[in-house]
Amino acid sequence: MTVESADMADATESPDIFRARVRSWYDEHATPRTETDPWAVNVHTDHDTERHHFELNRRWQGELAAAGLMGIAYPAAYGGGGGAGWMTRIEREISRDYEENTGFPGATTAMLAPALLRHACEEQKLEYLPKLLSAELTFCQLFSEPGSGSDLASLGTRAIRDGDEFIVTGQKVWNSAAQLCDWGFLLVRTDPDAPKHRGITFVLVDMSTHGIDVRPLVQINGSAHFNEVFLDEVRIPVANVIGEINEGWSIARTVLANEAAFIGGSAKTLSSTNLRTLAAVAGLTNDANVRQELADLITRERVVAWMGEQIQQAVRRGEMPPMDPGLIKLMTADNRVRSGNMAMQITGAGGIAGDSPKTTWSQVELMMRFAVSIGGGTNEVLRNNVGERALGLPREPGYDKNQPWRDIPR
Ligand SMILES: Cc1cc2nc3c(=O)[nH]c(=O)nc-3n(C[C@H](O)[C@H](O)[C@H](O)COP(=O)(O)OP(=O)(O)OC[C@H]3O[C@@H](n4cnc5c(N)ncnc54)[C@H](O)[C@@H]3O)c2cc1C
């Protein structure tokens, strides 16, 4: 058997042999991280460069899938490696030592694939999972709307049935990489007379369908990470509905839980590593405040990494996570804010004004420090969820929970 074969995951072999085989595959196909620039930032200010990097991520994911290393624990019939959960952990550990990564396509695969595995019908799993795992098709998340972010269940994009199709009209917003993705996973309102959580349907949509208009939103750093997506009488086959019509909320929750787990467990580089270098360059290694805050951040990063690994193992085994995934996202968000603040504390005014690789890294760290606190659910909302789900506190008062969606003032 060659290392390129799709049988990379052989559940009967020992972890040591598997580890050696994966390591040798990576050595042959990937670039060791030691050869890469730790100050490189993932911010692109023009569409062509953004597209170029997106396609590199897609290609790398395709290579992993061809070697049986993407979705290792997924059944081979669905394009996975047919291996065991522990193999995914080993592959993840090894992949951290190399530069190539699956970027955005990999992130949405981590959110969507477990949801499809759990909720899609057999035909849909056979159709979409192999294309999702190999990134032959890339998917964006079409959930948030103006006025329906934290209160996602209030969403108003309407889908009206017309024979074998839905006609969908509405607006989505903050949709990451929607300008680059082939397909989207979309939440629509199919029953306006039901209470808000019960009239939502989860549907897959080809982004090239007539009536979809994707408009990039340019941020302060010049990049267009997000988009507005307008849907004007878009015809989507009923066959694209995942799960039952009007029962999409539970699938959305599966996706959001996977998203929180992914965000927490995905960092390849720890910010504290660069912050330590910055402190040394600035001659602040012996500064008591800087030392104290660095030690604090390093401890928190380690805790998050361990929590993330535990949650991801459970997700891969199809089990309930051992802790609320919201907790890890909260801690990751907190770490990002601390890191952005520290980067500026260490580099000072020069950090804001400079354009060297180190100062550029510091600026991105500062500007992006709230991305995790908002994306995938804000800290405040996550704290509410953790209070209710994990601590058993009384539910947040909600006057509209049982009211028909149509009657809720907007
Ligand atoms: C980096 C990033 C990537 C994203 N990617 C996507 C994507 O790909 N697809 C997608 O659909 N969306 C995406 N989003 C949108 C994201 O899901 C929403 O921004 C988020 O859910 C918050 O919604 P909102 O912006 O409407 O804020 P709002 O819901 O209007 O919240 C405003 C403020 O009110 C607070 N608040 C609201 N309700 C409560 C409450 N009940 N209790 C206490 N405080 C409350 C919030 O915490 C926040 O501080 C992304 C956002 C970011 C930052």
The ligand as a Gaussian input file, in Angstrom:
#p B3LYP/6-31G(d) Opt

LIG

0 1
 C      -15.726000      36.966000      12.249000
 C      -17.212000      36.746000      12.053000
 C      -17.644000      35.785000      11.144000
 C      -19.023000      35.605000      10.928000
 N      -19.395000      34.699000       9.974000
 C      -20.718000      34.489000       9.739000
 C      -21.129000      33.582000       8.713000
 O      -20.303000      32.991000       7.999000
 N      -22.443000      33.375000       8.510000
 C      -23.404000      34.020000       9.256000
 O      -24.580000      33.751000       9.028000
 N      -23.048000      34.934000      10.218000
 C      -21.726000      35.177000      10.472000
 N      -21.333000      36.100000      11.417000
 C      -22.365000      36.877000      12.133000
 C      -22.496000      36.487000      13.600000
 O      -23.081000      35.215000      13.745000
 C      -23.337000      37.589000      14.283000
 O      -22.618000      38.799000      14.170000
 C      -23.578000      37.293000      15.744000
 O      -24.445000      36.196000      15.899000
 C      -24.185000      38.530000      16.485000
 O      -25.290000      38.985000      15.824000
 P      -25.435000      40.534000      15.461000
 O      -24.209000      40.970000      14.769000
 O      -26.733000      40.694000      14.749000
 O      -25.477000      41.309000      16.861000
 P      -26.732000      41.531000      17.804000
 O      -27.466000      40.231000      17.953000
 O      -27.523000      42.678000      17.303000
 O      -26.058000      41.887000      19.166000
 C      -25.643000      43.230000      19.516000
 C      -25.177000      43.223000      20.951000
 O      -26.271000      42.876000      21.833000
 C      -25.915000      41.799000      22.671000
 N      -27.070000      40.928000      22.901000
 C      -27.970000      40.524000      21.979000
 N      -28.890000      39.699000      22.550000
 C      -28.545000      39.579000      23.861000
 C      -29.094000      38.875000      24.964000
 N      -30.181000      38.102000      24.813000
 N      -28.474000      38.981000      26.170000
 C      -27.351000      39.754000      26.318000
 N      -26.794000      40.471000      25.307000
 C      -27.375000      40.377000      24.092000
 C      -24.848000      41.041000      21.890000
 O      -24.027000      40.270000      22.744000
 C      -24.085000      42.182000      21.223000
 O      -23.138000      42.714000      22.107000
 C      -19.979000      36.361000      11.656000
 C      -19.542000      37.331000      12.557000
 C      -18.180000      37.545000      12.752000
 C      -17.731000      38.603000      13.706000

